Amino acid sequence: MAIIVLGSINTDITAYGQALPRPGETVLAERYETDLGGKGANQAAAASRLGAAVEFVGRVGADAFGDAAMERLSAFGVSTRHSLRDPAHGTGIAIINVDAKGHNAITVVSGANMRIDKAQLQAALPAFANAKVLMLQLEIPLDICLEAAREARKQGVKVVLDPAPAPAAGLPDELYGLIDVITPNESEAQALLGYEPGSVEEAARAAGELTARGARAAVVTLGARGAYVAGGGGEGYIAPFGVTPVSTVAAGDCFNAGLAVALSEARSLMEAARFASATGALSTTKEGAAASAPTREEVEALLSSQMR
């Protein structure tokens, strides 16, 4: 059974330096890399590396960046048969700065990502018949995410929504009711709920409010402080895994991929969140976005080591 990822695909240009620039400041970085990125592509690559069969539905420009991005995604073992090239709009790009502590600041130019339309979604619907999980993010048009969630619900496919970037106007009420698991981090929770969960207790409150809005379950992530799970037949705190971070660029994407893969294997939500936490933690020990995704063996090894 497959995981479908409907989302963005970018070319990432990442500069590594000692500090992030402040407004109006120019800093010298030590080096840069160009690689596959975009929340959708990152999650697709990470899920594939964990052993899932992944169908990616996305859109790139008819340009060199698009060629490279699609080739890289295919190299991860992800099916791109439902992805399109847009001759009128360029491939999305992300300009990423990473400091010596692994913190990052990102600017995204969406390009062709925002041109995914209902016709492309309709053409991809046959893939839903063999899917267990649909992964959504918000770097593509919100109305397409809503339509995809409707179709997933009709066909019994679980919907995992990473609400990033969180829209200023919030999410449509209907979308909450179509979500099986919503996975905001602190800043996304603030955008959706009006406050940033700064503690486990506040994360529990946030998760409860998100399920009260209609989501079947919520996993509120707190970065290095862990995550809180509510709904889906279980509730509780997921402790963080102790690792030394190099870059946190794709931690959230890898977390979501781990969650989707575990749910596709019929694990409980608490088990899936722990698997996701290990996946996200390991991604911070490597540089890059999609390239930082850990293997299944690496995740299982970390989980085993923490159980001793």
PARO-809521 format. One record per atom (N, C-alpha, C): residue in one letter; x, y, z; atom name. Coordinates in steps of 0.02 Angstrom, whole numbers. Layout:
# residues N
A,X,Y,Z,CA
...
//
This chain:
# residues 308
M,42,-60,0,N
M,0,0,0,CA
M,43,62,0,C
A,23,113,-36,N
A,65,172,-47,CA
A,47,228,1,C
I,93,274,6,N
I,82,339,36,CA
I,81,390,-21,C
I,30,432,-22,N
I,27,485,-72,CA
I,49,550,-39,C
V,94,585,-71,N
V,114,651,-47,CA
V,93,702,-99,C
L,49,747,-80,N
L,28,802,-123,CA
L,60,865,-95,C
G,108,894,-132,N
G,141,951,-102,CA
G,194,983,-147,C
S,235,1022,-115,N
S,284,1064,-150,CA
S,348,1026,-164,C
I,381,1048,-217,N
I,448,1024,-234,CA
I,489,1085,-255,C
N,545,1094,-222,N
N,588,1152,-233,CA
N,660,1131,-247,C
T,698,1178,-270,N
T,771,1173,-267,CA
T,793,1215,-208,C
D,830,1185,-162,N
D,856,1220,-104,CA
D,926,1245,-116,C
I,938,1307,-101,N
I,1006,1335,-102,CA
I,1022,1353,-29,C
T,1067,1315,1,N
T,1080,1320,73,CA
T,1150,1347,86,C
A,1153,1401,125,N
A,1217,1430,145,CA
A,1231,1414,218,C
Y,1291,1388,232,N
Y,1311,1370,300,CA
Y,1361,1421,326,C
G,1345,1453,381,N
G,1390,1502,411,CA
G,1387,1500,486,C
Q,1420,1548,519,N
Q,1421,1549,591,CA
Q,1357,1579,621,C
A,1327,1627,586,N
A,1269,1661,614,CA
A,1218,1676,559,C
L,1155,1683,579,N
L,1103,1704,533,CA
L,1105,1780,526,C
P,1095,1807,466,N
P,1096,1880,458,CA
P,1036,1912,491,C
R,1047,1969,523,N
R,993,2010,549,CA
R,969,2056,493,C
P,910,2087,501,N
P,886,2132,448,CA
P,937,2186,432,C
G,953,2192,367,N
G,1001,2241,345,CA
G,1073,2220,349,C
E,1086,2160,374,N
E,1155,2137,385,CA
E,1176,2088,330,C
T,1238,2092,310,N
T,1268,2044,265,CA
T,1318,2003,304,C
V,1312,1937,301,N
V,1361,1893,334,CA
V,1394,1849,282,C
L,1455,1829,296,N
L,1491,1784,251,CA
L,1480,1712,273,C
A,1456,1671,228,N
A,1448,1600,242,CA
A,1511,1563,221,C
E,1517,1501,246,N
E,1576,1462,232,CA
E,1570,1420,169,C
R,1508,1401,153,N
R,1498,1359,93,CA
R,1423,1357,78,C
Y,1406,1330,20,N
Y,1335,1322,4,CA
Y,1325,1256,-33,C
E,1263,1232,-32,N
E,1245,1172,-69,CA
E,1178,1183,-104,C
T,1169,1149,-160,N
T,1106,1150,-196,CA
T,1078,1080,-197,C
D,1014,1072,-176,N
D,986,1005,-169,CA
D,910,1007,-175,C
L,880,949,-174,N
L,808,941,-175,CA
L,778,969,-111,C
G,722,1003,-116,N
G,687,1028,-57,CA
G,613,1038,-71,C
G,580,1076,-29,N
G,508,1083,-31,CA
G,478,1033,18,C
K,429,1055,58,N
K,402,1011,110,CA
K,374,946,81,C
G,339,951,25,N
G,312,891,-4,CA
G,366,842,-26,C
A,415,867,-63,N
A,469,824,-87,CA
A,510,796,-29,C
N,524,837,21,N
N,561,813,79,CA
N,525,755,113,C
Q,460,764,122,N
Q,421,711,156,CA
Q,416,649,113,C
A,409,658,48,N
A,407,600,3,CA
A,472,561,5,C
A,528,597,0,N
A,593,565,1,CA
A,605,529,67,C
A,587,561,122,N
A,597,531,188,CA
A,554,468,197,C
A,491,471,174,N
A,448,412,180,CA
A,474,354,138,C
S,500,370,78,N
S,528,318,35,CA
S,590,287,67,C
R,632,329,96,N
R,693,303,128,CA
R,676,258,187,C
L,618,268,217,N
L,595,225,273,CA
L,563,161,248,C
G,558,152,182,N
G,534,90,155,CA
G,464,91,125,C
A,432,149,125,N
A,364,153,98,CA
A,365,161,22,C
A,311,138,-10,N
A,300,152,-81,CA
A,265,219,-84,C
V,296,267,-118,N
V,272,336,-115,CA
V,254,362,-185,C
E,195,391,-190,N
E,172,426,-251,CA
E,174,500,-236,C
F,210,538,-276,N
F,215,610,-266,CA
F,176,648,-319,C
V,133,694,-296,N
V,94,736,-341,CA
V,118,808,-331,C
G,155,834,-380,N
G,183,901,-374,CA
G,192,933,-442,C
R,222,991,-443,N
R,229,1029,-506,CA
R,294,1069,-505,C
V,332,1064,-559,N
V,394,1102,-566,CA
V,391,1141,-632,C
G,439,1186,-640,N
G,444,1223,-703,CA
G,480,1182,-756,C
A,475,1205,-818,N
A,512,1173,-873,CA
A,580,1206,-877,C
D,620,1196,-825,N
D,685,1228,-820,CA
D,736,1181,-789,C
A,798,1204,-785,N
A,852,1161,-759,CA
A,840,1142,-687,C
F,814,1188,-646,N
F,798,1172,-577,CA
F,746,1116,-573,C
G,696,1120,-617,N
G,645,1068,-618,CA
G,673,1001,-638,C
D,716,1000,-689,N
D,748,937,-710,CA
D,785,905,-651,C
A,825,946,-617,N
A,866,920,-562,CA
A,822,896,-504,C
A,770,934,-488,N
A,727,915,-432,CA
A,691,849,-446,C
M,665,841,-506,N
M,628,780,-522,CA
M,675,720,-524,C
E,734,729,-552,N
E,783,674,-553,CA
E,803,653,-483,C
R,813,703,-440,N
R,833,687,-371,CA
R,778,650,-335,C
L,715,672,-344,N
L,660,638,-311,CA
L,654,566,-335,C
S,661,556,-399,N
S,659,488,-427,CA
S,716,445,-399,C
A,773,477,-387,N
A,830,440,-360,CA
A,816,414,-289,C
F,770,446,-254,N
F,750,422,-188,CA
F,701,364,-192,C
G,681,346,-253,N
G,634,291,-262,CA
G,561,312,-260,C
V,549,377,-267,N
V,481,404,-265,CA
V,451,405,-336,C
S,390,382,-343,N
S,355,385,-408,CA
S,333,457,-422,C
T,351,482,-480,N
T,332,551,-500,CA
T,284,551,-560,C
R,251,495,-572,N
R,208,489,-631,CA
R,149,538,-630,C
H,131,562,-570,N
H,75,609,-565,CA
H,99,681,-556,C
S,163,693,-566,N
S,191,761,-562,CA
S,196,790,-632,C
L,190,857,-636,N
L,189,891,-701,CA
L,243,944,-705,C
R,260,961,-768,N
R,305,1017,-782,CA
R,263,1075,-810,C
D,273,1134,-782,N
D,234,1193,-800,CA
D,277,1238,-845,C
P,259,1246,-908,N
P,300,1287,-953,CA
P,297,1362,-939,C
A,247,1383,-900,N
A,237,1455,-890,CA
A,263,1481,-823,C
H,282,1436,-777,N
H,304,1457,-711,CA
H,366,1418,-689,C
G,412,1453,-658,N
G,474,1421,-638,CA
G,468,1374,-579,C
T,517,1331,-572,N
T,520,1286,-515,CA
T,528,1326,-451,C
G,494,1303,-398,N
G,501,1336,-334,CA
G,573,1331,-308,C
I,595,1383,-273,N
I,661,1381,-243,CA
I,656,1403,-170,C
A,704,1381,-130,N
A,709,1402,-60,CA
A,780,1425,-47,C
I,785,1484,-18,N
I,850,1512,2,CA
I,856,1500,77,C
I,904,1459,98,N
I,909,1437,168,CA
I,976,1459,198,C
N,972,1490,256,N
N,1032,1505,294,CA
N,1034,1461,356,C
V,1090,1430,369,N
V,1098,1386,428,CA
V,1158,1411,468,C
D,1148,1420,535,N
D,1203,1444,576,CA
D,1240,1386,609,C
A,1290,1402,649,N
A,1334,1352,679,CA
A,1297,1307,728,C
K,1240,1329,754,N
K,1201,1289,802,CA
K,1147,1247,767,C
G,1144,1251,701,N
G,1093,1213,665,CA
G,1028,1249,656,C
H,1021,1311,681,N
H,961,1350,671,CA
H,958,1375,599,C
N,898,1388,575,N
N,892,1408,505,CA
N,841,1463,495,C
A,849,1498,439,N
A,800,1548,416,CA
A,790,1535,342,C
I,727,1532,319,N
I,712,1509,252,CA
I,666,1558,216,C
T,683,1574,153,N
T,640,1612,109,CA
T,621,1568,50,C
V,556,1563,36,N
V,532,1519,-17,CA
V,499,1560,-72,C
V,517,1545,-135,N
V,481,1572,-194,CA
V,443,1513,-223,C
S,377,1514,-218,N
S,337,1454,-232,CA
S,336,1432,-305,C
G,335,1480,-352,N
G,336,1462,-422,CA
G,280,1415,-442,C
A,298,1361,-476,N
A,249,1314,-504,CA
A,210,1277,-450,C
N,235,1275,-389,N
N,198,1241,-336,CA
N,128,1267,-327,C
M,119,1332,-336,N
M,53,1363,-325,CA
M,8,1356,-386,C
R,32,1319,-437,N
R,-8,1308,-497,CA
R,-38,1238,-500,C
I,-28,1198,-448,N
I,-63,1134,-445,CA
I,-138,1148,-445,C
D,-175,1113,-487,N
D,-246,1128,-495,CA
D,-288,1065,-489,C
K,-354,1074,-494,N
K,-400,1018,-486,CA
K,-393,967,-541,C
A,-375,990,-601,N
A,-366,942,-656,CA
A,-309,895,-641,C
Q,-254,921,-614,N
Q,-197,877,-596,CA
Q,-216,830,-540,C
L,-253,856,-491,N
L,-275,812,-436,CA
L,-321,757,-461,C
Q,-369,775,-504,N
Q,-415,725,-531,CA
Q,-377,669,-568,C
A,-326,689,-606,N
A,-287,639,-642,CA
A,-250,591,-596,C
A,-236,614,-535,N
A,-198,573,-487,CA
A,-244,530,-443,C
L,-309,540,-446,N
L,-354,505,-400,CA
L,-351,429,-404,C
P,-336,397,-462,N
P,-331,324,-461,CA
P,-280,298,-411,C
A,-229,337,-395,N
A,-178,316,-347,CA
A,-207,310,-277,C
F,-262,345,-262,N
F,-291,343,-195,CA
F,-318,273,-179,C
A,-336,236,-230,N
A,-366,170,-219,CA
A,-318,122,-184,C
N,-253,132,-192,N
N,-203,87,-162,CA
N,-164,120,-106,C
A,-191,175,-80,N
A,-154,213,-29,CA
A,-181,202,41,C
K,-138,208,89,N
K,-156,206,160,CA
K,-158,275,191,C
V,-112,319,169,N
V,-104,385,198,CA
V,-94,437,143,C
L,-128,495,152,N
L,-115,553,110,CA
L,-81,605,153,C
M,-22,629,131,N
M,15,680,167,CA
M,4,747,132,C
L,-15,797,172,N
L,-27,864,146,CA
L,15,915,186,C
Q,35,968,152,N
Q,66,1026,183,CA
Q,32,1087,150,C
L,55,1148,166,N
L,21,1207,141,CA
L,65,1251,98,C
E,111,1221,61,N
E,151,1258,12,CA
E,123,1252,-58,C
I,60,1228,-62,N
I,22,1226,-124,CA
I,-46,1257,-110,C
P,-88,1269,-160,N
P,-152,1302,-147,CA
P,-195,1265,-95,C
L,-222,1303,-48,N
L,-261,1274,6,CA
L,-324,1239,-20,C
D,-355,1265,-72,N
D,-415,1233,-98,CA
D,-400,1164,-127,C
I,-340,1154,-153,N
I,-321,1088,-179,CA
I,-311,1039,-121,C
C,-281,1063,-67,N
C,-274,1021,-7,CA
C,-343,999,19,C
L,-390,1046,20,N
L,-457,1031,44,CA
L,-491,979,0,C
E,-485,988,-66,N
E,-516,941,-112,CA
E,-484,872,-106,C
A,-418,869,-98,N
A,-384,805,-90,CA
A,-405,770,-25,C
A,-414,809,28,N
A,-436,780,92,CA
A,-507,752,85,C
R,-550,786,48,N
R,-617,760,36,CA
R,-614,692,1,C
E,-573,688,-51,N
E,-567,625,-89,CA
E,-538,570,-45,C
A,-488,587,-4,N
A,-458,537,40,CA
A,-510,509,89,C
R,-550,553,117,N
R,-601,530,164,CA
R,-650,483,130,C
K,-670,500,68,N
K,-716,457,31,CA
K,-687,387,21,C
Q,-621,383,11,N
Q,-590,319,-5,CA
Q,-557,285,55,C
G,-568,312,115,N
G,-541,280,175,CA
G,-467,287,183,C
V,-438,340,155,N
V,-366,354,161,CA
V,-355,403,218,C
K,-309,387,264,N
K,-294,432,319,CA
K,-261,496,293,C
V,-278,552,323,N
V,-250,617,304,CA
V,-206,643,360,C
V,-142,654,344,N
V,-95,685,391,CA
V,-80,754,363,C
L,-97,806,401,N
L,-85,875,380,CA
L,-30,907,422,C
D,23,929,388,N
D,74,971,418,CA
D,53,1043,400,C
P,26,1082,447,N
P,-2,1147,431,CA
P,51,1201,423,C
A,96,1191,377,N
A,152,1237,367,CA
A,159,1254,293,C
P,166,1320,279,N
P,160,1375,326,CA
P,87,1386,345,C
A,74,1401,408,N
A,5,1410,431,CA
A,-24,1474,402,C
P,-82,1471,370,N
P,-111,1531,340,CA
P,-134,1580,393,C
A,-126,1645,378,N
A,-146,1697,426,CA
A,-219,1693,444,C
A,-260,1672,396,N
A,-333,1668,408,CA
A,-354,1602,440,C
G,-305,1559,456,N
G,-321,1495,485,CA
G,-343,1444,433,C
L,-366,1387,457,N
L,-388,1333,414,CA
L,-464,1332,408,C
P,-491,1312,351,N
P,-564,1306,345,CA
P,-591,1255,395,C
D,-649,1268,423,N
D,-679,1221,471,CA
D,-687,1152,440,C
E,-706,1150,376,N
E,-716,1085,343,CA
E,-652,1044,343,C
L,-595,1077,333,N
L,-532,1040,329,CA
L,-516,1006,395,C
Y,-528,1040,451,N
Y,-516,1008,516,CA
Y,-553,942,521,C
G,-615,941,496,N
G,-656,881,500,CA
G,-633,825,456,C
L,-587,839,410,N
L,-562,788,364,CA
L,-492,763,383,C
I,-464,791,436,N
I,-395,775,456,CA
I,-395,718,506,C
D,-354,667,492,N
D,-344,614,541,CA
D,-292,633,593,C
V,-237,665,570,N
V,-186,689,617,CA
V,-159,756,591,C
I,-160,808,633,N
I,-130,872,617,CA
I,-67,880,660,C
T,-14,908,631,N
T,52,905,664,CA
T,86,974,667,C
P,58,1023,701,N
P,90,1088,703,CA
P,150,1090,750,C
N,199,1133,733,N
N,251,1149,782,CA
N,228,1209,823,C
E,273,1237,864,N
E,252,1292,908,CA
E,226,1353,869,C
S,263,1374,817,N
S,242,1434,781,CA
S,178,1423,742,C
E,169,1363,715,N
E,108,1348,678,CA
E,48,1344,725,C
A,60,1316,785,N
A,6,1314,835,CA
A,-14,1385,854,C
Q,35,1429,860,N
Q,19,1499,876,CA
Q,-24,1531,822,C
A,-6,1518,758,N
A,-44,1547,703,CA
A,-116,1520,702,C
L,-125,1457,720,N
L,-191,1427,717,CA
L,-233,1442,779,C
L,-199,1447,837,N
L,-236,1451,901,CA
L,-228,1517,938,C
G,-179,1556,917,N
G,-170,1621,949,CA
G,-120,1623,1006,C
Y,-88,1567,1020,N
Y,-35,1566,1072,CA
Y,16,1513,1054,C
E,77,1523,1076,N
E,131,1476,1063,CA
E,139,1430,1123,C
P,132,1364,1114,N
P,140,1318,1170,CA
P,213,1315,1193,C
G,227,1345,1250,N
G,295,1348,1275,CA
G,312,1295,1325,C
S,266,1249,1338,N
S,277,1196,1386,CA
S,237,1135,1365,C
V,250,1079,1398,N
V,213,1018,1383,CA
V,139,1029,1399,C
E,125,1064,1454,N
E,56,1076,1473,CA
E,19,1117,1421,C
E,53,1167,1394,N
E,21,1208,1342,CA
E,15,1170,1277,C
A,62,1125,1263,N
A,56,1082,1203,CA
A,-4,1036,1210,C
A,-16,1010,1270,N
A,-75,968,1282,CA
A,-139,1008,1271,C
R,-139,1070,1295,N
R,-196,1113,1284,CA
R,-207,1125,1209,C
A,-153,1140,1173,N
A,-158,1152,1101,CA
A,-185,1091,1064,C
A,-159,1033,1081,N
A,-181,971,1048,CA
A,-255,960,1060,C
G,-277,974,1122,N
G,-348,966,1138,CA
G,-392,1014,1099,C
E,-368,1076,1090,N
E,-408,1124,1053,CA
E,-413,1106,979,C
L,-360,1078,952,N
L,-360,1059,882,CA
L,-408,1000,870,C
T,-410,953,916,N
T,-458,898,908,CA
T,-529,923,919,C
A,-537,973,963,N
A,-604,1001,974,CA
A,-630,1035,911,C
R,-585,1059,869,N
R,-605,1091,806,CA
R,-625,1040,752,C
G,-611,976,765,N
G,-633,925,718,CA
G,-581,875,696,C
A,-516,890,705,N
A,-464,842,687,CA
A,-471,780,732,C
R,-462,722,703,N
R,-468,661,743,CA
R,-411,654,793,C
A,-353,681,776,N
A,-296,678,822,CA
A,-249,736,806,C
A,-208,754,855,N
A,-159,807,846,CA
A,-93,786,879,C
V,-39,803,846,N
V,28,794,874,CA
V,61,863,871,C
V,70,894,929,N
V,101,960,933,CA
V,175,950,948,C
T,218,971,903,N
T,290,960,911,CA
T,323,1021,943,C
L,371,1006,987,N
L,405,1058,1025,CA
L,480,1059,1012,C
G,500,1037,953,N
G,571,1036,936,CA
G,610,990,982,C
A,663,1016,1011,N
A,706,976,1054,CA
A,673,957,1120,C
R,613,983,1132,N
R,579,967,1195,CA
R,528,911,1187,C
G,523,881,1128,N
G,478,824,1119,CA
G,414,843,1083,C
A,360,806,1099,N
A,296,816,1066,CA
A,240,793,1111,C
Y,180,817,1097,N
Y,121,795,1136,CA
Y,68,769,1088,C
V,39,712,1105,N
V,-10,678,1064,CA
V,-77,678,1098,C
A,-130,693,1060,N
A,-198,688,1086,CA
A,-244,661,1032,C
G,-290,617,1051,N
G,-338,589,1004,CA
G,-313,524,975,C
G,-352,495,931,N
G,-332,433,899,CA
G,-326,375,947,C
G,-363,378,1002,N
G,-362,323,1050,CA
G,-306,325,1101,C
G,-269,380,1103,N
G,-215,386,1152,CA
G,-197,458,1164,C
E,-165,471,1220,N
E,-143,539,1234,CA
E,-82,535,1279,C
G,-33,579,1266,N
G,25,581,1309,CA
G,84,617,1278,C
Y,136,622,1317,N
Y,197,658,1299,CA
Y,247,610,1267,C
I,280,632,1214,N
I,333,594,1181,CA
I,399,630,1197,C
A,441,597,1235,N
A,505,628,1255,CA
A,552,632,1195,C
P,595,682,1193,N
P,642,690,1136,CA
P,698,639,1140,C
F,729,628,1082,N
F,788,585,1078,CA
F,850,629,1082,C
G,898,608,1122,N
G,959,648,1130,CA
G,1007,639,1072,C
V,1013,690,1031,N
V,1060,690,975,CA
V,1096,757,973,C
T,1150,760,935,N
T,1186,823,926,CA
T,1167,852,858,C
P,1129,907,857,N
P,1104,932,793,CA
P,1157,968,751,C
V,1152,958,686,N
V,1193,993,638,CA
V,1150,1043,599,C
S,1090,1022,580,N
S,1043,1065,545,CA
S,972,1040,558,C
T,927,1086,572,N
T,857,1068,586,CA
T,811,1081,526,C
V,841,1092,467,N
V,802,1113,408,CA
V,744,1066,394,C
A,755,1001,395,N
A,703,953,375,CA
A,677,911,433,C
A,688,934,495,N
A,666,894,552,CA
A,591,883,552,C
G,553,936,539,N
G,481,930,538,CA
G,457,885,482,C
D,487,891,423,N
D,468,850,366,CA
D,482,776,380,C
C,540,762,409,N
C,556,692,424,CA
C,511,665,479,C
F,494,707,528,N
F,446,687,580,CA
F,381,665,548,C
N,355,706,503,N
N,291,690,471,CA
N,296,627,429,C
A,352,618,395,N
A,361,557,355,CA
A,361,495,399,C
G,397,499,455,N
G,398,443,501,CA
G,329,427,528,C
L,291,479,544,N
L,223,470,569,CA
L,180,435,517,C
A,183,459,455,N
A,141,430,402,CA
A,160,357,388,C
V,224,343,386,N
V,246,274,373,CA
V,221,228,428,C
A,229,249,491,N
A,208,207,546,CA
A,132,197,546,C
L,94,250,530,N
L,22,243,526,CA
L,1,197,469,C
S,38,200,413,N
S,22,156,357,CA
S,32,83,374,C
E,72,70,426,N
E,86,2,449,CA
E,39,-18,506,C
A,-13,23,517,N
A,-64,9,567,CA
A,-38,12,639,C
R,15,51,651,N
R,37,61,719,CA
R,-10,110,754,C
S,-12,107,820,N
S,-52,155,858,CA
S,-22,224,850,C
L,-62,275,865,N
L,-38,343,857,CA
L,21,357,903,C
M,20,332,964,N
M,76,343,1010,CA
M,139,310,983,C
E,133,249,959,N
E,190,214,929,CA
E,216,252,868,C
A,169,276,827,N
A,188,312,766,CA
A,223,377,783,C
A,200,412,836,N
A,231,475,855,CA
A,302,464,882,C
R,313,409,916,N
R,380,394,940,CA
R,427,378,882,C
F,402,339,834,N
F,441,324,774,CA
F,456,389,737,C
A,407,433,733,N
A,416,497,700,CA
A,468,539,735,C
S,466,539,802,N
S,513,578,841,CA
S,585,555,828,C
A,594,490,824,N
A,661,463,810,CA
A,684,483,740,C
T,638,480,692,N
T,654,499,623,CA
T,674,572,619,C
G,635,616,650,N
G,651,687,650,CA
G,716,702,685,C
A,729,670,741,N
A,791,681,778,CA
A,852,662,737,C
L,849,605,704,N
L,906,583,664,CA
L,919,630,606,C
S,867,659,578,N
S,877,704,521,CA
S,918,765,541,C
T,915,785,604,N
T,953,845,626,CA
T,1027,831,632,C
T,1047,769,628,N
T,1118,752,634,CA
T,1154,754,567,C
K,1116,770,514,N
K,1145,773,447,CA
K,1128,840,415,C
E,1167,860,366,N
E,1153,922,330,CA
E,1105,908,272,C
G,1075,962,247,N
G,1031,956,190,CA
G,958,949,211,C
A,914,948,161,N
A,843,941,173,CA
A,823,868,161,C
A,803,850,100,N
A,787,780,86,CA
A,846,734,100,C
A,906,760,89,N
A,966,719,98,CA
A,978,699,171,C
S,945,734,218,N
S,955,718,288,CA
S,910,662,314,C
A,865,638,273,N
A,817,587,295,CA
A,853,523,313,C
P,838,495,372,N
P,872,433,393,CA
P,841,371,361,C
T,877,317,363,N
T,852,253,339,CA
T,810,219,392,C
R,774,168,372,N
R,734,129,419,CA
R,778,97,472,C
E,835,72,450,N
E,881,39,497,CA
E,907,87,549,C
E,922,149,529,N
E,946,199,576,CA
E,893,216,628,C
V,831,223,606,N
V,776,239,652,CA
V,765,182,702,C
E,762,121,676,N
E,752,63,720,CA
E,808,56,771,C
A,869,71,749,N
A,927,66,795,CA
A,921,117,852,C
L,901,179,834,N
L,892,230,886,CA
L,836,212,933,C
L,782,187,907,N
L,726,166,951,CA
L,748,111,998,C
S,786,63,972,N
S,809,7,1014,CA
S,856,31,1068,C
S,900,77,1050,N
S,950,102,1099,CA
S,916,139,1156,C
Q,861,173,1143,N
Q,826,210,1194,CA
Q,783,167,1239,C
M,772,105,1217,N
M,731,59,1257,CA
M,771,18,1306,C
R,838,22,1300,N
R,880,-18,1344,CA
R,884,11,1414,C
//
